[in-house]
Amino acid sequence: MTSCSDSDEGAEKPNKNQKKKRRNGEKHVSFPPDEQIVSGFAEHRNTTRKVDSCLTLTEVMAAYEQSCSRHQVQPRAHILQQLQQGVCVGGSVKCLDLKGERLDHRSCEALEAVLKSLHFDFINLQAAQLEENGASSLLDMILYYESTTHLDISDNSSMGTSCWRALAHLIKQSVRLSRLDVSNVPLVDYPAQSLSKALLTSRLTVLHLHNAQLSGMPLYTLVGALKSNKALRELHLANNLLNSYQDALHLGDLLRYNTTLQTLELSNNALADAGLEELCDGLRRQTAGLKVLLLRNNQITAKGMVHLAGALPALKVLQVLDLGENLLGNEGIQVIREPLMVNCSVLQLSLAQANISCEGAVALAEFLAESRQIQRLDLRQNEVKVGGLMALCLALRINHSLASLDLDHIPLQEQDEFLMETQTRLRSEITRHCLANVSRSHLAMETCETLPAEADERADSAATA
């Protein structure tokens, strides 16, 4: 396989000497520009190329061993083992796991015998120590044979320009690739520009870019492309040192203009209270789109809850909100208590390790007593003892929607045995109420499914009469 090129060189006109040679009988072959070749190939790839699905896994193993012999490399025992133990359905196999395998150029070329014979749900190239030439060749093969729907090339920091160019073509042209993981790889300068340009027209629905040094210009470039992207549904940007100034401003812009993104993960950054203000301003504009916002461990305090309190009543789409590992405290919970009551969209709220004690738990119990839609509340790793548990238990006698209230498996120690026994009893009662809500929800769903069928039967009977 040969690598794709970004150049758009036109076909040169033949000169007089070339015309003379043609008249003398010499044959000449000319090609259209690279981009025309790629676009034409993308349009017809699905109808002209088929995987050799008639091959058994044993035959694919033999073909791989022969390919290794031709390229003068040893067959990888791990690859042979996977093929031997795999299950092939219509030419598709669940996974090709090459994590940690050192893949030089010849090893990558030898893999063509496998890629042209099988489709994979997942190809894992994490920490494969990919060399530039081998990596670009391998990515070209994955594109040509449409080998996978999920590709992980994380932890390959030595990828060069040609590799990023091949990855960009894969993202732009593939009709099967839906998820890409490029975590723990610096996305600065050319890689950030190449990836962002590819995302303008890609079909990717899930993109993981954890720990990719995206703060600053790389994030600005990425957001610029994603503002108009209509395919991506999940964007994961944890551990990128995103700040509360320019980075938060760019993310707020993303939420203002993109209405197709459904999940945004920003955990383990430094957005802080000022950054949350920018995000909330963008959230207010989301009439369709973002359903999941993960803000775990972002240095957010009770002051930041003022901005969230202003946005919560207006939110119509957001269903999952994770504020865990932030110093919200009881004060922060008091600030968002009433806005949570007004909100009609949030179904799951995570407040794990948020510095909440019994006072905050009582405020949440007041919210639970009023809510008709909340389904899950996570209060693990907080100082919620008997007083808070009692309030939550009383609220669940009224609430009929909460299916899961997550508490620590090991109860917090109380000062005397009676309080410990009371805590155990309250936790058991909370579990019973949640299970009853689950059963009630299932019964309601079954009723909703039955009623239309009965209505159809009555309508048929009336028509017959």
N, C-alpha and C positions, 0 to 999 in steps of 0.2 A: 504494500500500500504506500502511496505517496501522500505527503502532507498537503493540505489545502493552503492557498495563498490569499492574502487580503488585497493583492494588487489588482487593478482594473485596466490592464494594458490592452489596447485595441489591437486588432489584427492589422499588420502592416501591409500596405499595397505592394505587390510584386514590382520589381524594377525591370528594365528592358532585358538585362542579362538573364534574369529568372525566367522571363517569357520565352527567351530564345532556347534555354535549356529544356523547357517544357515541350517546345516544338520538336526538339531532338529526341523526345521520347522518355525523358526522365520524369519519374513520378514525384509529386510533392504532396505532403499532407499538412493542412493548416487547421488550427483549432480556434474556436471563438474565445473571447476573454474569459478569465477564470470564473467571474461571477455568473456569466451565462451558463457555463458548464454546471456549476453548483445548483443554480435555480432550476435548470432543466432536469438535472438529476433528481432534485427534491420532488418535482412534480410527478415523475414517472416511477420513482423508486418502489412504491408499494405494489405496482402492477407488474413490474418487470423482474423483480428479484424475489425468490422464494427460498426459505431455509430448507436444507436437506432433511426434512422431518422424517423421511423414511429410514434414516440411519438409526440404528440402535446405539445405546450408550457405549456398548462394547466396541462397536465400529468407530465411534467418535474417539474412544481411547486409543485405538490402533492408529487412526489418522493423526492424532496428536503426537504419538510416539514417532511416527514417520516424519512429521513436520519438524520435530526436535532433531531428528537425525540429519535432515537436510540443512538445518540451521546450526548444526554442530553444538547443541546444548543438551544437557541432561534433562529428561522429562521430570517435572516436579511431582514428587510423590504425593504431595497434598492435593494437587489437581487430579491426579489419577484416582486417588481415594474418593474424592467427591463425585467423580463421574461413575465410579464403581458402585457407590452407595446411593446415588441420586435416583429420583423418580422422574421419568420423562413422559409428559402428556402432550401429544400433538406437537412435538418439537420444542416444548418449553420445560425448563427446569427452574426450581425455586431460586437457587443461589449459586454464584461462582465466587467463593471466598478466597481472595488473594491477599488478605490483610497480613502485612509484615513480610511478604515474599519480596525478595530483591529482584526486580524485573529490569534487566538490561535490554538493550535494543534487540538482540537475537532472541531472547526469551519472549519478548512481546510479539515479534514476528511469528514465532512458532505457535502462538495462541490463535492465529487465524484459523487453523483447522478446527478449533472448538467453536469460535465465534460464528463461523459461517454455517455451522451445523445445528446450533441450538440457540434458542432465545432464553433469557434469564429474567426473572422478576427483579433480581438484585445482583449487581456486580460490585464487590467490595475491593477497592484498591487502596484502602487506608494504610498509610505508612509503608507503601510498597517500594520506597526509595526509587521512584521513577526517574530515569534519565531522560533528558530532553528529547532526543531522537526517538527513543523507544516509546515514550509517553505519547508523543504526537502521532506516531504510527498506530499505536493501540487505540487512541481516541478516534482516529480516522476509520479504523475497522469497526468500532462500536457504532459509529454513524452509518457506515455503508451497509452493514448487516442488520441495523436496527436491533442491537443485541439485548437491550435492557430497558426497563421502565424506571429503575432506581440505580443511580451511580454514586458511589462514595469515593472521592479522591482526597479525603482529608489527610493531614499530616504528611504532605509531600511538598516541602518547602523549596525544593531545588528545581521545580518546574520552570523552564525558560520560556522565551518569547514564542518560539514555534509551538510549544505545548499549549500555551494560553490561546494562541491563534486557532489551534485545532479544537480546543475546548469551546471556544466561541462559535465555531462553525457547527459543532455538535449541538450546542444549545439552540442556535438559530434554525437548523435544518431538521433535526430529528422530529419524527412524528410520534415516537413511542416514549421517549424520555420524559417523565413527569416529575421526578424528584432528583435533586442534585445536592450533595453534601460536599462543601469545600471549607471545612473548619480547620482551625490551627494552621492556616496558610496566609501569609501577609498579602493583603489585597491593596497594594499601593501602586501608584503610577500606572504602568501599562496594564497589569492584571485588572485593576479596578475599571479602567476605561474599556478594556476588551469585554469584560463581563457585562458591564452596564449597556454597552452598545448591543450586545447579543440579546439582552433582556427586552429590548424594544419590540422584538418580533417573535420571542420564544413561546413555546407551548408549556413550559414548566409550570407546575402548580404548587410545588413545595421547594423551598430553597433554604438550606442551613448554612449560615456563615458565622458560626461561633468563633470567637477569638481570632479575628481576621484583621485586626488593626484598622478598623473602619472609621475611627473618629476623624473628623475634619473633612478634607477634600474628598477622600474616597466615599464617605457617606453622602456628601453633596452630589457626587457623580451618580451614585447608585439611585438615590431618591429621584434625581432628574429623569432617569429612565423609567422608574416605577410609577411615576405620576400618571403616565399614559398607558401603562401595561394593563391589559384586560384578561390575562390568563392566570397570573400568580394568585394563589389562595392562602399560602402560608409563608411567612418570612420570619426566620429565627436569627436574632442578632445578639445572643447572650455573650458576655465577657468581651466586649469591644471597647471598654473604657469610654463609653459615650457620655458626654458631659451635659450640663444643664444650660449651656449657652447655644452655640451654633448647632450642635448635634440635635438638641431638643427642638430647635427651631425648624430644622430640616424634617424631622419626624412629624412635627405638627403639620407642616406643608403636605407631607405624604398623606396624612389622614384627611386633609382638606380636599385633596384633588382625586385620590384613588378611592373608588367605591366598590372595588371587586375583592380587595384583600380582606380575608376573613380572620386570620390569626397573625398577631404581631407579638413576638417574644423579645423582650428587652431586659431579661433578668441579668443580675450581676453586672450592672453598669453604675454610673454615677449621675443619673438624671436629676435627682434631688427634688426639692419642692418647686424650684423655678422651672425645671424641666417638665414636671407634672402639669404645671400651668399651661405650657405650650401644647402638651398632649391633649389636655381637656378641651382647649380651644378647638383643636382639630376634631375631637370626638363629637362635639356638638353638631358638626357639619355632616356626620355620618348618618344619613337617612337610610342607607343600605350598605352592607359590607361588613365592617369589623365586628366579629362576634366574640373573639378571644383576645384579651390583653393581659400579658404576663409581665409584671413589674417587680418580681421578687428581688430583694436585696438591691435597692437603688437609693439608699440614704434618704428616703422619704420620711418626714416626721408629721406630727399633728398639724403643723402649719400648712403642709401640702394638702391635707384633707379639706381645707377651705375651698381649694380649687375644684376638688372632686365633688364636694357638696353642691357646688354651683352647676356642675355638669350632669350629675345623676338624674335629676328629674326630667331632663330633656332627652335622655338616651332611650332609643327605641329598638336598637339592634344588639348592643353588647350583652352577651349571655354569661361569659366567664371572665372574672376579674381576680387576679392573683396579686395581693399586696403583702405577701409573707416576707419575713425577715427584714421588715422596715420598722423603725421605732415610732409606731403610731401611738401607742399607749392608750390608756382609757380616755384621755382627752380627745384623741383623734377619732375614736369610735363614737363618742358623744356628738362630734361635729357632723358625722355622716349618718347618724341614726335616723333622723326624720327624712332626709333625702332618700335613703334606702327604702323607707316606707312608701314614698311617692313613686319611686322607680318601678317600672313594669316589665323590665327586660332581663335583669340579672338573675340567672338561675344558679350559678355557682360562685361562691365567694370564699377565697382563701386568705385567712388571717393568721397563718401559722407563724409562731415565733415573732409576734408583733408587739410584745411587751404589754399584754393585756392581763388584767387580774379580774377579780370577781365584779368590780365596778363596771368594767367594760363588758363583761358577760351579761350583766343585768340589762345594759343598754341594748345589746344584741337580742336578748330575750324579748324586749319590747318590740323590736323590729320583727322578730319571728311571729309574734302574736298577731301582727297586722298583715304580714305578707301572705299572698295567695299563690306565689309562683316559685319562691326560692326552693331549690332541690338539694343543694349541698353546701355545708358550712364547715370549714376546716379551722379548728382552734387548737391544734396540737402545739406543744412546746410553749404554752402560756401558763400563767399561775392561776388557773381557774379551779377553785376548791369548792367546798360544800355550798356556800352562799350563791356562787355563780351557777353551779349545777342545779340547784333548786329552782332558780329563776328560769333556766333553760327548760327544765322538766315541766314546769307549769305552762310555759309558752307552747310546748309541744302538745299539750292537751287540747289546745285550740287550733294550732297549725296543722293543716292536712296535706301540705306539699313537700315538706322536708323529708328526703329519703335517706340522707346520710349526714350525721353530725360527727366529725372526726375529732376524737380526743386521744390523749396519750394512752397507750396500752397499759402502762404502769401508773396507777393513780398517784397523785401527789400526796406526800405524807402530811397527815393532820396531827394535831397535838395529843389527842386521846383516841381510844379505841372506838368509842361511840361515833365520833365524827368520821372515822375511817369506814365503819360499817354503813353509815348513812351515805357516804360518798359512793360506795360500791352499789348500794341499792338504787341511788339516783341514776347512776350510769346504766344500770340494767333497765330501768324504766325508760330512759332516753332511747336505748336501743329498741325496746318494744314499740315505742311510739313511731320510730322511723320505719320499722318493718311493717307496721300497720299502714303507714302512709304509702309504702311501696305496693302492698296488696290492694289498697284502695285505688291507686293509680292504674294498676293492671286491670282491675275490674272495670274502671271507667273506660279504658281503651277498648276492652272487649265489647262493652256496651255500645260504644261509638261505632265499632265495626259491624255489630249485629243489626243496629237500627236501620242503616241504609238497605241491608239485605231484606229486612222485613217490609220496608216501604216499597221496595221493588216488587215483592211478592203480592202485596196488596194492590199495587197498581196493575199487575198482570191479571189478577183475579177480577178487578173491576173492568178491565178491557175485555176479558172473556165474557163477562156477564152482559 
